[in-house]
Amino acid sequence: MSTIVIGSSGYLGSNLLHVFGSERIIRVTRSSLAPGLGCSIDLSSVVLDDSHPLFNMVPERVYVLARPAESDWTVNRRFYENLQKLLQKWCGNQELKAVYFTSTSNVYSIKESGVKSRFSDHAPDGEYEYFKLEFELFLKYLHFARRNDVDFYVFRLPIAFGGIFSPENNGNQYIYSFISSYEQGYAWEFHNVEEQTFGTSWVYTPDLVGKISSLEHIGGSFQIVNVASGFFTYRELHEMLVKRFGSRRVAPLRLYRSRMEIENEFELESRSIEAEIDRYLGLD
């Protein structure tokens, strides 16, 4: 029996492996791996044949943290078809106890005002959000139709920050890219009162992976939870970053024209984004 982490070399995967330490983990990643550590494969490149070694594994826990490298519909379809085939096979093993899936808060409608709960309306507006939502439904099917003794957890995440970060491998993480842009002189512009209200919830990665890794098996459940450590407006973040890096302007930075605030249903500790950015910059 073992633990499988799909997306082990990504931002969340790297932080989760750090928590696990020396525990035996089978890594599944697009990146190269040393022999014996797991499987190096791009699950979005080709539909796996049933003879692939991954189908012979007998996991006790499965963490699905990966996403396709492209937003193309066909690429996403292959990726999630492979995940579905693997989990169908692994559900045939009685050793399986829990599956953990990181979804996204972007499945909610940006047109709906107020703080989003897991019961809020869905309105996926892209391939990424659609396939996250579809896979949530697939896991619900597995629980109610195949394995009601397995715990299935869906974590709807906002943007993440903190913990182990590699600019080379994880440069697409939003808050880190915002910081880098302001260091280079790019900045948001706000032309009216409404634009100053746009913002997003965020999650502190070490708290997230620490709690996910310590969840106890409860004997069969399907749970969807929103996960958040706090909320900030882009105006607030702008003012904070200008204080750190000055007001030099090279060009305007793209402003995300929405307010995505979600409930903290996972009961993580509330944190200050300003304090965590200062910690990252070595200013605390």
C-alpha positions as CSV (number, residue, x, y, z in Angstrom):
1,M,0.0,0.0,0.0
2,S,1.2,3.5,-0.8
3,T,0.4,7.1,-1.4
4,I,0.3,8.5,-4.9
5,V,0.7,12.2,-5.6
6,I,-0.3,13.2,-9.1
7,G,1.4,16.5,-9.8
8,S,4.3,16.0,-7.3
9,S,6.6,18.5,-9.0
10,G,4.2,21.3,-9.1
11,Y,3.8,24.1,-6.5
12,L,1.2,22.3,-4.4
13,G,2.9,18.9,-4.9
14,S,6.3,20.2,-3.8
15,N,4.8,21.6,-0.6
16,L,2.9,18.4,0.1
17,L,6.0,16.2,-0.4
18,H,7.8,18.5,2.1
19,V,5.2,17.7,4.7
20,F,5.4,14.0,4.0
21,G,9.1,14.0,4.4
22,S,10.6,10.5,4.3
23,E,7.2,8.8,3.9
24,R,7.0,6.4,0.9
25,I,5.4,8.4,-1.9
26,I,4.8,7.4,-5.6
27,R,5.2,10.6,-7.6
28,V,3.4,11.1,-10.9
29,T,4.7,14.2,-12.8
30,R,5.5,15.6,-16.2
31,S,9.0,16.3,-14.9
32,S,12.0,13.9,-14.9
33,L,12.4,11.7,-11.9
34,A,15.2,9.7,-10.4
35,P,14.7,5.9,-10.8
36,G,12.3,4.4,-8.3
37,L,10.6,7.6,-7.2
38,G,7.5,7.2,-9.4
39,C,6.4,7.8,-12.9
40,S,7.4,10.6,-15.3
41,I,4.5,11.0,-17.8
42,D,2.4,13.8,-19.3
43,L,-1.2,12.6,-18.7
44,S,-2.5,15.0,-21.3
45,S,-0.3,13.8,-24.2
46,V,-1.9,10.4,-24.9
47,V,-4.7,8.2,-23.5
48,L,-3.0,5.5,-21.4
49,D,-3.2,1.9,-22.5
50,D,-4.5,-0.4,-19.8
51,S,-1.1,-2.1,-19.7
52,H,0.6,1.0,-18.3
53,P,2.4,0.4,-15.0
54,L,0.2,3.0,-13.2
55,F,-2.8,0.7,-13.5
56,N,-1.0,-2.0,-11.4
57,M,-0.4,0.3,-8.5
58,V,-2.4,-0.3,-5.3
59,P,-2.6,3.1,-3.5
60,E,-4.2,3.7,-0.1
61,R,-4.3,7.5,-0.7
62,V,-4.4,9.5,-4.0
63,Y,-3.7,13.2,-4.2
64,V,-4.7,14.8,-7.5
65,L,-3.0,18.1,-7.6
66,A,-2.0,18.3,-11.3
67,R,-3.5,20.2,-14.2
68,P,-2.8,20.1,-18.0
69,A,-0.1,22.4,-19.2
70,E,-2.4,23.8,-21.9
71,S,-6.0,25.1,-21.7
72,D,-7.0,23.4,-25.0
73,W,-10.2,21.4,-24.8
74,T,-8.7,18.2,-26.3
75,V,-5.7,18.3,-24.1
76,N,-7.9,18.7,-21.0
77,R,-10.2,15.8,-22.2
78,R,-7.2,13.4,-22.5
79,F,-5.9,14.4,-19.1
80,Y,-9.1,13.9,-17.3
81,E,-9.9,10.7,-19.2
82,N,-6.6,9.3,-18.0
83,L,-7.4,10.3,-14.4
84,Q,-10.8,8.7,-14.6
85,K,-9.4,5.5,-16.0
86,L,-6.8,5.3,-13.3
87,L,-9.3,6.0,-10.4
88,Q,-11.8,3.5,-11.8
89,K,-9.0,0.9,-11.7
90,W,-7.7,1.9,-8.2
91,C,-11.3,1.8,-6.9
92,G,-11.3,-1.9,-7.6
93,N,-8.6,-2.3,-4.9
94,Q,-10.0,-2.5,-1.3
95,E,-6.9,-0.9,0.0
96,L,-8.0,2.5,-1.3
97,K,-9.1,4.7,1.5
98,A,-9.1,8.3,0.3
99,V,-8.9,10.6,-2.8
100,Y,-8.0,14.3,-2.5
101,F,-8.6,16.6,-5.4
102,T,-7.7,20.3,-5.7
103,S,-10.4,22.1,-7.7
104,T,-10.8,25.8,-8.1
105,S,-13.0,28.6,-6.8
106,N,-13.3,29.8,-10.4
107,V,-16.2,27.3,-10.8
108,Y,-18.4,30.0,-9.2
109,S,-20.1,32.8,-11.1
110,I,-18.2,36.1,-10.9
111,K,-21.5,37.8,-11.6
112,E,-23.0,36.6,-8.3
113,S,-22.3,39.2,-5.5
114,G,-21.3,38.3,-2.0
115,V,-19.1,35.7,-0.4
116,K,-19.3,32.3,-2.2
117,S,-20.1,29.1,-0.3
118,R,-19.9,25.6,-1.7
119,F,-23.7,26.0,-2.5
120,S,-23.2,29.0,-4.7
121,D,-24.1,28.9,-8.4
122,H,-21.6,27.4,-10.8
123,A,-20.6,29.3,-14.0
124,P,-17.4,27.8,-15.4
125,D,-16.2,30.2,-18.2
126,G,-13.3,28.3,-19.5
127,E,-11.9,24.8,-20.2
128,Y,-9.9,24.8,-17.0
129,E,-12.9,25.5,-14.8
130,Y,-15.3,23.2,-16.7
131,F,-13.1,20.1,-16.4
132,K,-12.4,20.8,-12.7
133,L,-16.2,20.8,-12.2
134,E,-16.7,17.7,-14.3
135,F,-14.1,15.8,-12.3
136,E,-15.8,16.8,-9.1
137,L,-19.0,15.1,-10.4
138,F,-17.0,12.1,-11.4
139,L,-15.6,11.7,-7.9
140,K,-19.1,12.0,-6.5
141,Y,-20.2,9.2,-8.9
142,L,-17.3,7.0,-7.7
143,H,-18.4,7.5,-4.1
144,F,-22.1,6.8,-4.5
145,A,-21.9,4.2,-7.2
146,R,-18.6,2.4,-6.6
147,R,-17.0,3.0,-3.2
148,N,-19.0,4.5,-0.5
149,D,-16.4,3.4,2.0
150,V,-13.7,5.7,0.5
151,D,-13.3,9.4,1.5
152,F,-13.4,11.7,-1.4
153,Y,-12.4,15.3,-0.7
154,V,-12.7,18.2,-3.1
155,F,-10.9,21.4,-2.2
156,R,-12.0,24.5,-4.1
157,L,-9.0,26.7,-4.0
158,P,-8.4,30.4,-4.7
159,I,-4.9,31.6,-5.6
160,A,-2.2,30.3,-3.3
161,F,0.9,31.7,-1.7
162,G,3.7,30.7,0.7
163,G,5.9,27.7,1.4
164,I,8.3,26.2,-1.1
165,F,8.4,28.2,-4.4
166,S,10.5,27.8,-7.5
167,P,10.5,30.8,-9.9
168,E,11.6,28.4,-12.7
169,N,9.0,25.7,-12.1
170,N,6.1,27.7,-10.5
171,G,6.4,31.1,-12.1
172,N,2.7,31.1,-13.1
173,Q,1.5,31.4,-9.5
174,Y,-0.4,34.6,-9.4
175,I,0.7,36.4,-6.3
176,Y,4.4,35.6,-7.0
177,S,3.9,37.0,-10.5
178,F,2.2,40.1,-9.1
179,I,5.2,40.7,-6.9
180,S,7.6,40.1,-9.8
181,S,5.7,42.5,-12.0
182,Y,5.8,45.3,-9.4
183,E,9.5,44.7,-8.9
184,Q,10.0,45.4,-12.7
185,G,7.8,48.5,-12.6
186,Y,4.5,47.1,-13.9
187,A,1.4,48.1,-11.9
188,W,-2.4,48.1,-11.9
189,E,-4.3,51.2,-12.8
190,F,-7.7,51.9,-11.2
191,H,-10.0,54.2,-13.2
192,N,-13.2,54.1,-11.1
193,V,-14.6,53.1,-7.7
194,E,-15.8,49.7,-8.9
195,E,-12.3,48.7,-10.0
196,Q,-11.0,49.4,-6.5
197,T,-13.4,46.7,-5.2
198,F,-12.0,43.9,-7.4
199,G,-10.1,41.3,-5.5
200,T,-9.7,37.6,-4.5
201,S,-9.5,35.2,-1.7
202,W,-6.2,33.4,-1.2
203,V,-4.8,30.4,0.6
204,Y,-1.6,30.0,2.6
205,T,0.0,26.9,1.1
206,P,1.7,25.5,4.2
207,D,-1.5,25.6,6.2
208,L,-3.4,23.9,3.3
209,V,-1.0,21.0,2.7
210,G,-0.5,20.6,6.4
211,K,-4.2,20.1,7.1
212,I,-4.8,18.0,4.0
213,S,-2.0,15.6,4.9
214,S,-3.3,15.1,8.4
215,L,-7.0,14.3,7.6
216,E,-8.1,11.1,9.1
217,H,-10.0,8.4,7.2
218,I,-13.6,8.5,8.4
219,G,-14.9,5.5,6.6
220,G,-16.6,6.9,3.6
221,S,-17.7,10.4,2.6
222,F,-17.9,12.9,-0.2
223,Q,-17.0,16.4,0.8
224,I,-16.6,19.7,-1.1
225,V,-15.1,22.6,0.8
226,N,-14.0,26.1,0.0
227,V,-10.5,26.9,1.3
228,A,-9.3,30.4,2.1
229,S,-6.8,32.1,4.5
230,G,-8.0,35.6,3.7
231,F,-9.1,38.1,1.1
232,F,-7.6,41.2,-0.5
233,T,-8.6,43.7,-3.1
234,Y,-6.1,44.4,-5.9
235,R,-6.1,48.1,-4.8
236,E,-4.9,47.0,-1.3
237,L,-2.2,44.8,-2.8
238,H,-1.2,47.6,-5.2
239,E,-0.7,50.1,-2.4
240,M,1.3,47.5,-0.4
241,L,3.6,46.6,-3.3
242,V,4.1,50.3,-4.2
243,K,5.4,50.9,-0.7
244,R,7.9,48.0,-1.1
245,F,9.1,48.7,-4.7
246,G,8.2,52.4,-5.4
247,S,5.9,53.9,-7.9
248,R,8.0,53.6,-11.1
249,R,5.8,52.8,-14.0
250,V,6.9,50.7,-17.0
251,A,3.5,49.7,-18.3
252,P,0.1,48.9,-16.8
253,L,-0.5,45.4,-15.4
254,R,-3.6,43.5,-16.4
255,L,-6.4,44.0,-13.8
256,Y,-8.6,41.0,-13.1
257,R,-12.1,42.5,-13.3
258,S,-13.9,40.4,-10.7
259,R,-14.3,39.9,-6.9
260,M,-14.0,36.3,-6.0
261,E,-14.4,36.0,-2.2
262,I,-15.1,32.5,-0.8
263,E,-15.9,31.2,2.7
264,N,-13.2,29.5,4.7
265,E,-15.1,26.2,5.1
266,F,-11.9,24.3,5.8
267,E,-11.3,26.3,9.0
268,L,-7.7,27.4,8.2
269,E,-6.1,30.1,10.3
270,S,-6.8,33.6,9.0
271,R,-3.6,35.2,7.7
272,S,-2.5,38.6,6.5
273,I,-1.3,38.7,2.9
274,E,0.8,41.7,3.7
275,A,2.6,39.8,6.5
276,E,3.2,36.7,4.3
277,I,4.6,38.8,1.4
278,D,6.9,40.6,3.8
279,R,8.1,37.2,5.1
280,Y,8.7,36.1,1.5
281,L,10.7,39.3,0.8
282,G,12.6,38.9,4.0
283,L,11.1,42.1,5.4
284,D,9.4,40.6,8.5
